[in-house]
């Protein structure tokens, strides 16, 4: 197996772009599994890596196969692996954690300070094969399409964001309708939210938000966000604000749009400092604020699986384009344009 090669999409050096290269097929260690990748999807993180911004410079190991959202079939397992067998349909949790620090041992492994990240600081899945620890394997029903199964990593981000607090019957503002924002709308709808307001600056994204279950749409390039959200919630503001964009102005607008005693869950990553009036926007309003990263390991996965298996959560129409890996430049340019939903690579 050590002499086998495969095609992999590699970040070869510390600059923009990528290269499709022949690289060695990874060899699983005693507690790892080798997966033949059947589908993978492009994440906003992958776009950061492809473009090579300041975050990528600080976090990404090169040269490295990148990509972290995938589904496939197990081809080989290490000698000490007992929970996975050859032929299993699987996806994977991308946070490779130490398991021994205080965070890991108190149910907070998703914020382990020693995390290695699949496809960022460890080899990823934009390739024919990928290796990951057996403990990170997530089993999929064989009948689940690979194009859906590969979306579970980002879907887990949406599930954790939505379920960080009470959602049933509450008014919700989802700010930023990229792929995870769209997923959050579908999750909130499946979990019994009240009125769902989608906020974005792009008309095509707002139309997708409507199809995913949003009750009202706000184009914040045309209408002040906080005023619009309050008008749609009887002047109260949104009881739950899910900030998915990371845009500093949108984050400030989310605090303004939140109802007194409301909840704000922050998933979007700002590239600049975000000044807010703590007294007016947070303290005197009695706001609860949650920072969201990844998925709770592994509570979020079980919640997500339950929603999908029940049929309550549907992601029809979220995948708008599929490509083979050799068309990666076209795929990344499409994602960069924003004129798409989720973009998936099919690996054959």
N, C-alpha and C positions, 0 to 999 in steps of 0.2 A: 504493500500500500504506500510505502514511503516514496516510491518512484513515480507514483501517479501525479499527473498535473490536471488542472482544470482552468476554466476561464473565470477570472474574478475582476470586479470593478475596484480598482486600487486608487487610493490617494498616494501617489508615488513621491510627492515632495510637498513642501510647505508653501503652497501657492494655489491659485485658482485652478479649477478643472479636475479631471480624473483620467484614468487610462484603463482600458480593458486589456488585461494581460494574462499570460499563462503563468500560473502560480502553483505551488505544491498543494495537493489535496491534504487538508489537515489530518493529523493522526490523533484519535481520541486517547486521552490518558486513562488510568484505571477507573476514575470516577466521572468520566465524560462520555458523551454520545456523539456520533457522527450522523448528521442529517443531510439527506439529499434535498436541497431546497427546490420547492415546486412553485412558490410564488413569494414575492417580496414587494414592499411598498415604500414609496419615498416619503420621508418625514421632513418637517421643517428643519430639524437638526441636520439631516443629510444635505439640505440646501445650504445651510451655514457652512458645512464642511466643503461642499462643492465650490461655493463662492470664495471660501477662505476669509473669514472675518476675524475680528479680535477674539471672539469666544473660541473659534476653532484653533487659533494660534495657541491659546492657553490650555486647551483640553485634549486635542487630538494627537494620537501617536501616528507617525508616518515612518516608513511606508506601511500601509495597512489596507486590507479589504474593509470597506465601510458598509453601512446599512445595518439596521437592527430589527426591522419588522418583517417577519417571515412565517411561512408554514411549509412543512415538508414531511418526509417519511424517513424514519430511522433506518440507517443502513448498517451501523455497527455500534456496539456498546463496549465500554471498558469492563475489565474483569471483575471490578467490585460494584458494578451497577446492578441493582435489584428491582428498581421501580420502572424501568423502561426496557422494552424488547424490540428487536429488529422487526420492522414492518409497522410499528406504531405511527399514527398520524399525530404530529406535534407542532407546537409553536414554542416560544421561549420567553421567559422573563429576562430582560436585558441588563438588570443590575446584578453583577457578580460580587457578592458581599462576603465579608470575612466570617460572619457567623459567631464571633466571640466577643465583639465589643458590646458596650452597654446598650447602644441603640438596637443592635441585632437581637440581644437577649431580652429586650423588653417590648418586643412587637413592633419595632420601628426600623427594621432592616432597610427600608426604602431610603433612609437617610444615613446609612452606614458611612462613616467618614473614610473608610478604606475601600470604597466601591471601585471596581473596575467595570467599565461600561462596554458591553458588546457592541462592536461596530464603531467605537469611538477610541477607547484605550485598549481594546482587545479586538482580535479579528472578528468581522461581522458576516453578513449574509448575502451581499450582492455578488454571489458566486454560485457555482454548481453544488458545492458542499459547505457546511459550516459545522463547527464543533462548539459545544457548550456543556457546562456541568450538568450532570443528571438531575441534580436538585433544582435546576432552573427550567426543566422541561415541563411544558403544559400539554396535556393530552387533549386532542380534538376528536370529535366523533368522525369516523371515516366518511360519513355522508356530507360533512360540512365542506363546501367548496373552498379550495385553497385560496381563491381570491378574497373570500370573506375571512377565512381563518388568519390570514396574514395581517389583518387590521386590528387584531385584539390588543396588541401593545398600545397603540394610541387610543383605542377605545377604553382601555383601562384608565388612562389619564382622565378621560371625560367622566368615567364612572366615579373615580375618586373625587373629582371636583364637584360633581353634582351631589354626591352622598356625604360630603364633609359635614353636613348639617341637615336639619329637617327640610324636606322639600314638598311633602304632600299638601296640596291645596294652596301653596304659596305662590305669589307672583314672582316671576323670574326674569331677569334681564341677562341675556347672553351677549357679551360684547366681544365681537370678533368671530366671524363665521367662516374661518378656515376649516380644515377637515375636522379638527378636534372640537371646535365650536359647533359645527354641524352635528357631530356625534353627541355632544352635550345636550343639544336640543332634543334629539331622539331619546336619550336616556331620561331627561327630565320629564318628557311626555310619558314614557313607559312607567315612571315611578310616581305618577299621579300629581304632577305639578299643576298649579292653577294657570293663570295667563302667562304665556311665554312670549317675551319681546326679544326679537333679534336685532342687534345693532351692528352695522358695518358701513363702509364707505363705497362698497362695490355693489351695483345693482344685481349682477349675476349671482353673487354669493347670497344676497338677500332672497332671491328667488329660490335658490336651493334650500335656504333656511325654512322658507314657507313649506316646501315639499317635505322637509324632515319633521315638521310639526309645530313651527312657530305660529302663534296667533296674530302677532302684529310685527311690522317691520319698521325700523327707523334707519334712515340714511343720515348718519351724523355729519356728512359733508354738506348736507342741505338744511338740517334741522338741529338745533342744540340738543344734545343727547339727554341731559337731565330734565329739561323742560318736556321733551317728548315722552320720556318714560313716566314722568309724574302725571302727564295728561292721560296716559293709558292705564294708570293705576289709581284713579279717583283722587289724584293729588298727593297720594301717600309716598310714592316711590316704590321701587322693587324691594320686596322682602328678602330676595336672594339675588345677588349679583355675581355672575360667573365671568371673570375677566380673562379672556383667552387670547387677546391680541398682543399684549406687551407694549402697546404704544403709550408713551407717558401721558398724552392728553386724554386718551381713552381711560387710563387708570384713574386719573383725577376725576373725569366725568363719571366713572362708576361710583366713586365715593359720594359725589354730589347726587347721583340718581338713586342711591340706596335709601330705603325707608329707615326711620328711627328704629333702633333695636334690630336692624336687619343683619344679614350675613353677607360678607364678601369673600369669595374664594378666588385666589390669584394663581393662575397657571401660566399666563403669558410672561415672557422674559423681556424686560425692558433693556435697551442697549444704552440708555442714559439714566442719570439720576431722575427721580420722580418727586418733585416738591409737592407736598400736600399740607393743608392747614389741619394739623392734628386735632386742635381744639374743636374747630367747627365741623370737620368732616368725619371725625372718628370718636373723640372722647365724649362730646356733648350729645352725639347721636346714639351712643351706646352700641356702636357697631362691633360685631365679632369678625375678625379677619383670619383667614386660613391661607397659609402658603402651601401650595400643592406641587409635589414633584413625583413623577412616575406613578407607580401603583403600590398600594400597601401590599406587602408580601406576607401571605398570599390571599388575604381577605378580599381584595378588589377583584382578583381573578375569579373567585367563587361567586361573587355578586354578579359579575359580568356573564359568566357561564349560565347562571340561573336565569338572567334576563333573556339571553339568547335562546336557551333551551325552551323557555316558556312560550316563546313567540311574541312576548310583549314588546321586545325591542327588535326593530327591523331597520336595516341599513340600505334598503333598496335605493338605487340611484346614486349612492355615495361614490362608488367607483365610476369615473367617467371615461378613463382612458387606460388601455393596457399596451405595453411595449415588450419586446424582447430586449435582453440586456445589451445587445449590440447597438440599440437605438437610444442609449443612455443620454447622449447630448440633446436629442430632440425632447426626451422626457423631462430633463432638468430645465430646459428652456420653457417648456409648458408650465411646469410648477412655478418657475420664477415669474411668469406672466400673471398668474392667478386665475387664468381662464379655464379652470378645471376643478373637479372635486378631488377625490383620491386617485393617485396615479400608481398603477401596479405593474411590476415586471413579472412576466410568466417565464418560467425557467425550463419548460418542457418536461 
